Amino acid sequence: MTFNIGIIIGPVLGGILSDPAGSYPALFGGIEFFERFPYATPNLLSAFFLFSATVSVWLFLEETLDSRLDRRDRGVEIGRKLLNVLSRDRRGGYASLPSTTPSSVEMSPTVESAPRTKLSRRRYTQRLSFHRIFTRNVIFTLVASFIVSFHVGTFNSLWFVFLSTPVYDPSKPAESPDALQRHLPFIFTGGMGLQPREVGMAMAILGVLGIGLQLGVYPWLSARMGTVRSWRSFLLFFPLAYFAVPFLSLAPSSDPPPSPKNGVIVWMAIAAVLTFQVVGRTFALPAQTILVNNCTPHPSVLGTVHGVGQSVSSFARTIGPIMCGFLYGLGLARGVIGAVWWGLSGVAVCGVVASFFVREGDGHEIWLEGDEEEE
């Protein structure tokens, strides 16, 4: 749900803060920095959020890995001291006087309590060797995770580009001599031509739909269908959404080209396509995270499997936008803007096929000596 909240707030702030000199000339007009770097403001705000997240993790996030629970965490210690100082400031610096009654409870906020020692929660005396981690189910789960992360990450990148791509204008000649002659239903080009504010609004629709589904539908449906079944079912929504995206540029607009796409039909079509993508993302991604964690063959390597899964997903989200961004530009030049979207739809179909080789594990597929006694 927090991801969907960010999807709402982030694009809206990005649209509002983009090009402040042009959008708010009375306030920022004539300032050289904003005129030279019109998109610096949203990026600076993003950098601030990332820095705040880094500091928060260092100061307040406690270790959960069994093998490192006994190690000292200076960041958490500093964070606790800061919280104590802030707590004293809110109370105005008052402290209760020491009581002469031996049985009384000390209430002074100025006396720092003794640090609590972390008790080890190690449950397993043996650790599974690295080469035994990659069982058949782990490999297929990671492959499926790679495919899903690839097309979901690529959509989030290409969607912005497609919305801001200029509308096709039949009165203008093709920009490239290699462009194919327009021939519906598959050979056509052009985007939506939306401005940054409108792009932000279109992206905010993703978050609004996602929050509603996350709170109202996902818990009930996931409990009813089960993790694997719901995951496989809602992966089917991605190919349909990606296949339909380029056809948004053909939706009838209330304004003629080259004006940006506008009108009730256009926004209803955008909402319909996004509904398919958001439904798939809202139900498939949480289930995928659960499956990656549960596929671990032994609890002692849960952190390793989760780390490998996150690395695989990050790698997919990195190469996907780069590769498909290049193909998007190539398709735009050749007059077939839908090629990359239909290819992405094919990748999503591969993800559906891969899901049938994945089963939900119990987190303890391999047993080592001593496991039974300790549990």
Secondary structure, 3 states (H helix, E strand, C coil): CHHHHHHHHHHHHHHHHCCHHHHCHHHHCCCHHHHHCCCHHHHHHHHHHHHHHHHHHHHHCCCCCHHHCCCCCHHHHHHHHHHHHHHHHHCCCCCCCCCCCCCCCCCCCCCCCCCCCCCCCCCCCCCCCHHHCCCHHHHHHHHHHHHHHHHHHHHHHHHHHHHHCCCCCCCCCCCCCCCCCCECCCECCCCCCCCHHHHHHHHHHHHHHHHHHHHHCHHHHHHHHCHHHHHHHHCCHHHHHHHHHHHHHHCCCCCCCCCCCCCHHHHHHHHHHHHHHHHHHHHHHHHHHHHHHHCCCCHHHHHHHHHHHHHHHHHHHHHHHHHHHHHHHHHHHHCCCCHHHHHHHHHHHHHHHHHCCCCCCCCCCCCCCCHHHHC
